[in-house]
Amino acid sequence: MMLISFTPVLASPAPDNPGKGHPEFDRFVFVHYADNFAKKSGGSNQAPQIYSYSGYHWANPNVTYLINTTNARVTLNDALNGIQASFQTWQNDPDSNIEFGYQGTTSLTPGLNVSVPDYQNVVGWAYLSDKYPGAIGVTIIWATRGNKIIVDADTALNTSAQFTWTQANILFDPDVITLPQSVAYDVDLQNIMTHEAGHWLQLNDLYSTQALEQTMYGYSSDGELKKRSLETGDIAGICRIY
């Protein structure tokens, strides 16, 4: 039985590491924590930078994906619209050539606990709080070890009751507004998925105070919307890769 290799790319707490690793693949685990629940013992002293890139990339910049709406915490239309809009935000940059192609809905689930990639890129919902308390979402990336080519990307969004999900219909700049305050910890689907889509491109989380406004900043706050739009560092990162 082969063991998988974790290349952790996340804030604390770190994931388990089951062994010496798969001989062919690197597996990246990006955990996106809610600001109020995060244990910020790691990353707070990160040097100021506007983006961080791992060196891994898609061989073909035309990346397809599927959506599993089972257990979605928003309506079907909101789930489909919010996720597609998130990927489209990165595609819209005029100076890069990345393309994301929506291929429809699926019964496949994001590969959180698998030993090999299935070469299907899936966004869906799962209960994450048992292994990743306070996590809003987790993205798993598989890549070939020798040439650093990405072969599989999956994102799971947390169904835990600690979060209230929405796909907000906003008319103003998301950088300057937030969701209306409520007693819940409110998370906007498009806000979170735009960040997670950045991980599909192998952009890493940022934790310095200078990166607070970047989409790839590693935490999200209650009611946040500003990750819906890309900032200077995010755009510089995607243009470097693609």
Beta strands, then each sheet from edge to edge (+ up, - down):
strand 1: 6-8
strand 2: 25-34
strand 3: 57-58
strand 4: 62-67
strand 5: 99-105
strand 6: 122-126
strand 7: 135-144
strand 8: 149-158
strand 9: 163-166
strand 10: 185-188
strand 11: 219-220
sheet 1: 1+ 2+ 7- 8+ 3+
sheet 2: 1+ 2+ 11+
sheet 3: 1+ 2+ 7- 8+ 6+ 4+ 5+
sheet 4: 9+ 10+
end
